[in-house]
Amino acid sequence: MFDTVLVANRGEIAVRVIRTLRSLGVRSVAVYSDADADARHVREADTAVRIGPAPAGESYLSVQRLLAAAVRTGARAVHPGYGFLAENAGFARACAEAGLVFIGPPADAIALMGDKIRAKETVQQAGVPVVPGGRDPELADAARELGAPVLLKPSAGGGGKGMRLVRDLTLLDEEIAAARREARASFGDDTLLVERWIDRPRHIEIQVLADGHGHVVHLGERECSLQRRHQKVIEEAPSVLLDEETRAAMGAAAVQAARSCGYVGAGTVEFIVPGADPSSYHFMEMNTRLQVEHPVTELVTGLDLVEWQLRVAAGERLPFSQDDITLTGHAVEARICAEDPARGFLPTGGTVLLLDEPSGDGVRTDSGLGEGTEVGSRYDPMLSKVIAYGPDRATALRKLRAALADTVTLGVQTNAGFLRRLLAHPAVVAGELDTGLVERVVDDLVATDVPDEVYEAAAAVRLAALEPVVDGGWTDPFSVPSGWRLGGTPRPVAFHLRVQDPVEYVPRGTHTVSADRVSVTLDGVRHTFHRAADWIGRDGDAWHVRDHDPVAAALSRTVHAGADSLTAPMPGTVTVVKVAVGDEVTAGQSLLVVEAMKMEHVISAPHAGTVAELDVQPGTTVAMDQVLAVIAPREEETA
């Protein structure tokens, strides 16, 4: 076994890998950019090395800086986690050339399976069924031969980027051109392939494990059909769709796919499966790394996949055969991301002010968070994963819903409440899943209205702050916030508050107050409040409650009568500014572009007018709701 391993990643996966290294008595080396100097993975590692400024291209994606850090700290091996350089064949080769062990598959296997076209051809020759399709340069002809609907996919890509579903072949040329632009921008390669679209498909993947001595086994399947915009949000093991015969057949096909590319280590073979006919499964791609959803496999098999990655990389043989692998119980995982469902799942950010992460019997949280963690806009929005295990699926789902209700991340908006509601949807409970289910029901699961209890809890906290300190002596009755008036009927104390629209609320319920945390119970539901920053959480959801000054708001409306302030929809960086103060603009004209967590958002003019204020320039970092510009309408429109 290695004595020192460098973890070439950040966030929850770095913390996860460090945990296993510690259990094996292996010294861990963390790397960090300037943005992560005080991150949890840095604090938990045995040693940490700065590798550059915040931009990933100058830090986490810098092969030379990572290798230099490994050499400087005496690391013998490098664990890439997932994302960043985990599936980069060049990085794997560079590690080998530097005398380091890359804890992953051989570089040639990464390169082969990273090219979707070559990967399909290779596994097909090994007898693995693939989705009917075609490739460049006969892409358009193949699409027309397949017939609508078809799916366009970048050969070099993943994560849903550049994928386009074409249901009308008269738009095929236009869709191909758009897919090429996205692929070129995301992966630097605009090569495409086309596949027959399977309506209401299920996404099922098989975990494989191979050593360097020719022994390959599979560890069962994971159901990953709950997706939004081609991104997985909930995963579980095993799948309710598969019977033992189909599971064995798909597992054998995954093993063949791994053998076909000379695979070594932990990897995942992904299949598209018609829900009406699970036996008609087809290979989609192979992920040559550890998957985000690996904990559900660990819980039902009892194996630590990171440990076996390390052991295989160190040259050990797998001591178990396929017959030794059993699946016991059921596990479900939810991905907690910095995003706001009420704003169309736009990325969020901020400082984690108060953090409660669930634990206990059958509950596991893999997280990179801590109180004080700064969640910025430069990296992936996934913050943590909450996983629940039980003897059966119903128990695991129930435990995960409860765990998400107990998840509190005040200061940063997350999708935890949305995921809790998704897990309670009748189709999910019944196991009637497909990759389009989340998009069909998303509007019913997004909480856009602020519950009355949130305002009431916030008002109760403010009332508690007004209570006089009683020190065993006399209390001035005028200091008690009772609403008492001389010669008049007492009037309850009311507070002007705002989350979205301003409201006036009178507090009720019971509450207990500590230094920064407030627990407010209303109608039997506990609310957690961060008093200093006015954040409140309940059942996985969170709101930023602020005081509202009606007089100041009225004066502001008078000053900016008719004008519209354009605000940042998410924390991020302004990348494009197309106007200057004094410019005339038309309604809907693109004015600025804000980028965060690999997502761009165009800011457009709400009406025709003049740019009255412009407070940003390219490169400006902005907070959510920060004013970017003010557009004064034309006089004839306000007359």
Steps between C-alpha positions, in 0.01 A plus 500: 500500500611856430628707792393837356225584247424838347129570446471705180154637570294706741166507684308196615688245288835616638365466855360157411834372364691644797268308736598166346868593487490571873329167572780321313774693675603675179620862518276732297606810308233754408538766233317830497455819304482842661121465508530184714773600744273431799294220345404189693713264288803718574437484875442123506804396297833419663665771292386748236665681211391818325496444123389836366234770478127440495445429126499122450719528192778646715458258790294179500540452124872577495678169445843648568398659830337180621804292411730750668288481816519120497876498460550768767296308759641159426175355368530167319153505348229742387124453547309722254151468653245590234470806280802718420775262372346168608433388141794676339728250324775762477502541877517123554798480262670799664469332841665186367780700337561674834530165678159533668220243509176633355219349710276423207501305175782498244526813285412302186175379657410857599566624146305216338193529718514880495429490126135396486524390138804274554353376827179384331692328222732327747231359731282402205785285368511340846134402469347778711173640357516869407239760412447515121653814358762659280791738504682772313541550209172318409320648801204660320442200276510266800251718686255498212538124461426447868195729485381745764548533787880484517755617755810697399798454735856638507751219455740653752246618755295403798267637766228581246690792347437537127233230490199592289179304446367543144135408447455694174751399232429816300698676775782244490765719331431786741519270803823340378660844462388600852626171648838552335530849647424372850738205464781722373449748785481231770754244384704660223375228261185532288486136386147362543319170499130433465293234675145379479298663777324264737186658646469485877830318545659397826865569571664203670871464560714207610793545738805297395824431682808358327848423626824497305505120480206452263227457763182705440176495702188713510342631819141521384311793357391851591179661381576856384180585313406802712671776305453867420656641184687168456657541847434232762334622820399176677667158471423168662617140521373255402245587230142387547479443123743209472442138583789269582530372142520847346738619774735212427485561124567874531778433749665256261472755218664765721785262582548435127507875434768545766707214361472640146702809593746341744337665799659505846344654811146617580285607206139523390330369187183694423199353320178644359211267579140508366274492804253273322770248403801496736659214307549738203782696664764686299848628586529881516848572635758407759612738772865425570503626858322485831139617468329764714240238593748232615380510866175314421703210361726507805202475733333203327825306442692590816809591292699824521557584132771756573688241702483254212613768257808543717564129542466429128727793415755359745498172305281286724271229363127508566444229766136440407321351199172596340317241709628672817323828412156535658262795514338548840232759577442822310677838484396836353711812450404866452740760360492831690589783263538877535202592286165670544205294370268803532723690253516232237783316681745783441831459686524663841785576737595670824641413841376195691384669819337206673538135406313194624574186300305181573651185645384205705375148435508430127586861404830612349604849386797553270576870517764759437323764708562662835364809669683792345552326165483744209300356210614687191414490133821352358446130563233233476183581699477163677568549871422167661311173473253354746463122484254276683507123541232258612396137474262591217431786259206647693713528814791657314273758336336586832836543671632719220194727506544543874873564460437769238246664731776518763751649255567867579741709289420859588676769301496305174183403317488128411268246338454285814130583544431435132666159522297411810177575314621307194561192714139519622352515148269201440689390187831501687355313796356241260830467313338608171801699381640629172750768403227752416296465820663787691446748215134401475426553870751771589243782516304313766809455716646850495392711797460853358281647776645583839306317776330725754684316776832630369394860551340415832816330622713796389263738680517287814879523498489878468250521784727289722786741429286786635423326830669676794758314705343409836759486777284424801407863554244747368417500129407825329153431347580736212786270396274198456394451133138430594333756277364683804384859436397768749120522505460271201454141400830310483619454145717196420853575392536453122812474286553592135685214333601394151613183326344585167208742541484708821255388769395606850497227764407458865701228681343199666613152610777399735869559463833447671798723439875433515795710383452460125254214466128535557255211508146614429219245525176584323217248471740225601756579225852601603666790319873568530603864487838669471426821686804700392435452127122448487501156337233249593473130409222243514470148354800550273383834361656835596412867468687825552260721698586868508350805668296720270488878538177622330606867516841438339339282236249773414778759469699268275201448273463878473866549407500219243145546374457293187858375501590134526798375694659193344634269770722192495284184492782304664840563656765487233727696272401752234665372182348730236382863510347617173384854594619820668326769703294717266443231237153462355369143525197312372271266692656155528844616386788298649700726731721283724597139561553355849675163534496266800576131549534437126166668426446826311206733553422784260367825652263677260333841495150486656381781272631754252688787661837636606771344712485732802743307722757227433679370805706211357760417239638171359661306783288654776393246763138553604272372773147376442253790460783754472399792276684481169338781304198731495298555184297823486201468262446736213293808587218410261462165677462661841277788387 
